[in-house]
Amino acid sequence: MPDLRVAIVGYGLAGRSFHAPLIEATDGLELAAVVTSDPSRRQQLAVEHPRARAVSATDELWSQVSPDLVVVATPNRVHVPVASEAIVHGVAVVVDKPLAVTAEAAEALVAEAEAAGVLLTVFQNRRWDTDQLTLRRLIEEGALGEITRYESRFERWRPELEPDKWRETQAPREGGGVLLDLGSHLVDQALTLFGPVTHVFAEIASRRGAPGDDDAFIALHHASGTTSHLHGSAVTPSVGPRLRVQGSSAGFLVPALDPQEAALRAGERPDTVKGWGSPPDYERGRLVAGEQSVPVPAVPGDWRRFYELLRDALRDGGSPPVDPRDAVATLRVLEAAREASAGRTVVGL
């Protein structure tokens, strides 16, 4: 069976460091083309993926490349028009998170794909983080008892604004800010683990005075009874643990981020590195009950699994790895968080 031809639109951080290496590392997928008009990025592409064709605009994809799959790795504000163009041409499409800037726009895009019979999915790669996979196993085993509170953090220390980073300098209505960026991961993980949300509280701020927010705390009450406390920040000098999960029998404490992002940024790939996605021993999670604390064997993280599941869905007609309606639900929670923060109140869903 011939490999599926994949085109990436955009060759910035997401396209270059995350999507391209994972696609190349997945059997049955071929990186056929990348849309970028930036001369330096075209040079990088020629060195890093010499078999991939560089094209200057999406128009050239349909007339010259004929891809089986398009990956949208552009700035957030143009996710919808680029994805819609692929749908019009009948080409399956992956959109990097968030699916859109607003829930309304995301829902309209999902409806467009469904009406056209085109597969649409969202790159929620952090569902395959080592901490998430290990936590799911512990929950399935009943090791924690009933989960009462889930604390999740993506915190960084970047006290100075970086003017060349659109995520930091664009307003939320243009797709900027930490809430849309890190919040999309944090909320998606919480919804995946604990289900729908009934109430939202949040505190969102721009500590450095930029148009985009850079510090966010979100509290979610799930219909299942669990409470999620989510922290996303670029201005936290003393970062907290990646996860702290409280159950009726025990807690689960994870100190550090999944290692896959750092590995991919360093040019490593899951098909060439032994032990991919496994944290070092000193960063493994621990099962804690009072004074008792024991290390937990980690389930290795595996972002490549997203593309393996997508490949199988395209070949066999199955479900995509991430239901795009999950991304709509995530955006509704993020919008409720913004409303709650502005009104200093709790918003019901």
C-alpha positions in Angstrom: 0.0 0.0 0.0 1.5 3.4 -1.0 2.3 5.9 1.7 -0.2 8.7 2.4 1.1 12.0 1.1 1.0 14.7 3.8 1.4 18.5 3.4 2.1 20.9 6.2 0.9 24.5 6.0 3.4 26.5 8.0 7.0 25.7 9.1 7.4 27.6 12.3 7.8 25.9 15.7 4.8 23.6 15.4 5.3 22.6 11.8 9.0 22.2 11.9 9.6 20.8 15.4 6.5 18.8 16.1 4.5 17.8 13.0 7.3 17.2 10.4 9.4 14.8 12.6 6.4 12.9 13.8 5.1 12.4 10.3 8.4 11.2 9.0 8.7 8.8 12.0 5.3 7.2 11.2 5.2 4.2 8.9 2.8 4.7 6.0 3.1 8.5 5.9 5.3 10.6 3.6 6.0 14.3 4.1 5.4 15.4 0.5 5.2 19.2 0.8 5.4 22.2 3.1 3.8 25.6 2.5 6.1 28.4 3.4 7.3 31.5 1.6 10.0 32.4 4.2 13.4 31.9 2.5 15.1 30.8 5.7 12.5 28.3 6.5 12.6 26.9 3.0 16.4 26.4 3.5 15.7 24.6 6.7 13.2 22.4 5.0 15.7 21.5 2.2 18.2 20.4 4.8 15.9 18.7 7.3 13.5 17.0 4.8 15.1 17.1 1.4 12.4 14.9 -0.2 9.6 17.4 0.8 8.6 20.0 -1.8 8.5 23.7 -0.7 5.6 25.6 -2.1 4.7 29.2 -1.5 0.9 29.1 -1.2 -1.9 26.5 -0.6 -3.1 27.0 -4.2 0.0 25.0 -5.3 -1.0 22.1 -3.1 -4.1 21.3 -5.0 -2.6 21.8 -8.5 0.9 20.4 -8.0 1.0 18.1 -4.9 -2.4 16.4 -4.5 -1.9 15.5 -0.8 -4.0 12.9 1.0 -3.8 14.9 4.3 -3.1 18.6 5.1 -1.7 19.7 8.5 -2.6 23.3 9.5 0.3 24.6 11.6 -0.2 28.3 11.0 -0.9 31.1 13.5 -4.2 30.5 15.3 -6.1 33.3 13.6 -5.9 31.5 10.2 -6.6 28.0 11.3 -10.2 28.1 10.0 -9.7 29.5 6.5 -6.8 27.2 5.8 -8.7 24.1 7.1 -11.8 25.2 5.2 -9.9 25.4 2.0 -8.7 21.8 2.4 -12.2 20.7 3.2 -13.5 22.3 0.0 -10.9 20.3 -2.0 -12.0 17.1 -0.2 -8.7 16.6 1.6 -8.5 15.3 5.2 -7.2 17.9 7.6 -5.4 18.1 11.0 -5.5 21.5 12.7 -3.1 22.3 15.4 -4.8 23.3 18.7 -6.8 25.4 19.2 -9.2 24.4 16.3 -10.3 28.0 16.0 -10.1 31.3 18.0 -13.8 30.9 19.0 -16.1 28.0 19.8 -18.6 29.4 17.2 -16.0 29.3 14.4 -14.9 25.9 15.5 -18.4 24.5 15.5 -19.0 25.9 12.0 -15.8 24.3 10.7 -16.8 20.9 12.2 -20.2 21.2 10.5 -18.6 22.0 7.2 -16.4 18.9 7.4 -19.3 16.7 8.3 -21.4 18.0 5.4 -18.5 17.4 3.0 -17.7 14.0 4.4 -14.1 15.0 5.0 -12.1 13.8 8.0 -11.2 16.7 10.4 -9.2 16.2 13.6 -7.2 18.3 16.1 -3.6 17.8 17.2 -4.2 17.4 20.9 -0.8 15.6 21.2 -0.6 16.0 25.0 -3.2 13.3 25.5 -0.2 11.1 24.8 2.1 12.6 27.5 3.7 10.1 29.9 1.9 11.7 32.9 -1.5 11.5 31.3 -1.0 7.9 30.1 0.3 6.8 33.5 -2.5 8.6 35.3 -5.1 6.9 33.2 -3.6 3.5 34.0 -3.7 4.3 37.8 -7.3 5.4 37.5 -8.3 2.2 35.6 -6.5 0.1 38.3 -8.3 1.9 41.1 -5.0 2.9 42.7 -6.1 6.4 43.7 -9.7 5.6 44.7 -12.3 8.4 43.9 -10.5 11.4 42.3 -11.5 14.5 44.2 -9.1 17.1 42.8 -6.9 17.2 39.7 -4.1 19.9 39.6 -2.4 20.4 36.3 0.3 22.9 35.4 2.1 24.2 32.3 4.2 27.0 33.9 7.2 28.8 32.5 9.4 31.7 33.5 9.8 34.2 30.7 9.8 37.6 32.3 10.7 39.5 29.2 8.3 39.7 26.2 9.6 38.2 23.0 8.3 40.7 20.3 8.8 38.2 17.4 6.5 35.6 19.0 2.9 36.1 17.8 1.5 34.0 20.7 2.8 36.7 23.1 2.1 39.8 21.2 -1.3 39.2 19.6 -4.6 39.8 21.4 -6.9 36.8 22.3 -9.3 37.8 19.5 -6.4 37.3 17.1 -5.4 34.0 18.6 -2.7 35.1 21.0 -2.3 34.5 24.7 -1.5 31.7 27.1 -5.2 30.8 27.6 -5.6 29.6 24.0 -2.2 28.2 23.8 -1.6 26.2 27.1 -5.2 26.3 28.2 -6.2 24.3 25.1 -4.0 21.4 26.4 -4.9 21.8 30.1 -8.7 21.9 29.5 -8.6 19.1 26.9 -6.8 16.8 29.3 -9.2 17.5 32.1 -12.2 16.9 29.9 -10.7 13.7 28.5 -10.1 12.4 32.0 -13.1 13.6 34.0 -15.8 14.5 31.5 -18.1 17.5 31.0 -17.9 20.7 33.1 -20.8 22.3 34.9 -19.1 25.4 36.4 -16.1 27.5 35.6 -14.1 30.1 37.6 -10.9 31.8 36.4 -8.3 34.4 36.9 -6.6 35.6 33.7 -4.1 38.4 33.4 -1.4 40.0 31.3 1.4 40.5 33.8 3.8 41.9 31.2 1.3 44.4 29.7 1.1 42.6 26.3 -2.1 42.3 24.3 -2.1 38.6 25.0 -2.7 37.1 28.4 0.3 35.4 30.0 -1.0 34.1 33.3 -4.1 32.0 33.8 -5.8 29.9 36.6 -8.9 28.0 35.8 -11.1 26.0 38.2 -13.5 23.5 36.7 -16.3 21.5 38.4 -17.0 18.4 36.5 -20.4 16.7 36.4 -18.6 13.6 37.7 -17.8 15.4 40.9 -14.0 16.0 40.3 -12.6 19.5 40.6 -9.8 20.5 38.2 -7.4 23.3 39.1 -5.4 24.3 35.9 -2.5 26.7 35.7 -1.0 28.1 32.5 1.6 30.8 32.8 4.7 32.3 31.1 5.5 34.4 34.2 5.9 31.9 37.1 9.4 32.1 38.6 8.8 29.2 40.9 7.0 26.5 38.9 4.8 24.0 40.6 4.6 20.2 40.0 3.3 19.1 36.6 0.5 17.1 38.2 -0.9 16.7 41.7 -3.9 14.4 41.8 -5.8 13.8 45.0 -7.9 10.6 45.4 -9.7 9.0 48.3 -7.1 6.3 48.7 -3.8 8.0 47.4 -2.4 10.9 45.5 -0.3 11.0 42.3 2.5 13.5 42.1 4.5 14.2 38.9 7.3 16.8 39.2 8.2 17.6 35.6 6.9 18.0 32.1 6.8 15.1 29.6 10.2 15.0 27.8 8.9 14.7 24.2 8.8 18.5 23.4 12.4 19.1 24.5 13.5 16.0 22.6 11.8 17.1 19.4 13.1 20.7 19.7 16.6 19.2 20.0 16.1 17.4 16.7 15.4 13.9 18.1 12.7 11.5 16.7 10.7 8.7 18.2 11.9 6.2 15.5 15.6 6.9 16.2 15.8 7.3 20.0 15.7 4.3 22.4 13.3 4.8 25.3 11.4 7.6 23.6 8.9 9.3 25.9 10.2 7.8 29.1 11.1 10.3 31.9 14.3 9.9 33.8 14.0 8.1 37.2 14.1 11.3 39.2 11.2 12.8 37.2 8.9 9.8 37.5 5.5 10.2 39.3 5.0 8.9 42.8 2.1 7.4 44.5 1.7 9.2 47.8 -0.4 8.5 50.9 0.7 10.6 53.9 4.3 9.7 54.7 4.3 6.8 52.2 5.7 7.7 48.8 6.6 5.1 46.2 7.7 5.6 42.5 5.3 4.6 39.8 6.4 2.8 36.7 5.8 5.3 33.9 3.9 4.6 30.7 6.1 6.2 28.0 4.8 9.2 26.3 4.0 8.7 22.6 2.9 11.7 20.5 3.6 9.7 17.4 0.5 7.6 18.3 -1.7 10.5 17.1 -0.4 10.1 13.6 -0.5 6.3 13.7 -4.2 6.4 14.7 -4.8 9.0 12.0 -3.1 6.9 9.3 -5.3 3.9 10.3 -8.5 6.1 10.2 -7.6 7.3 6.7 -6.9 3.8 5.4 -9.8 2.0 7.1 -12.5 4.7 7.4 -12.4 4.7 11.2 -12.7 7.5 13.8 -10.0 10.1 14.0 -7.6 10.2 17.0 -9.3 13.3 18.4 -13.0 14.1 17.8 -13.1 17.7 16.6 -16.2 18.2 18.8 -13.9 17.7 21.8 -12.1 20.8 20.6 -15.3 22.8 20.4 -16.1 21.7 24.0 -12.6 22.9 25.1 -13.1 26.3 23.5 -16.5 26.7 25.2 -14.8 26.1 28.5 -12.0 28.6 27.7 -14.6 31.2 26.7 -16.5 30.6 30.0 -13.2 31.1 31.8 -12.6 34.4 30.1 -16.1 35.5 31.0 -15.7 34.3 34.6 -12.4 36.2 34.9 -13.8 39.4 33.5 -16.9 39.3 35.7 -15.1 37.9 38.8 -17.8 35.3 39.1 -18.6 31.6 38.4 -20.0 30.8 35.0 -22.3 27.8 34.5 -22.2 25.6 31.5 
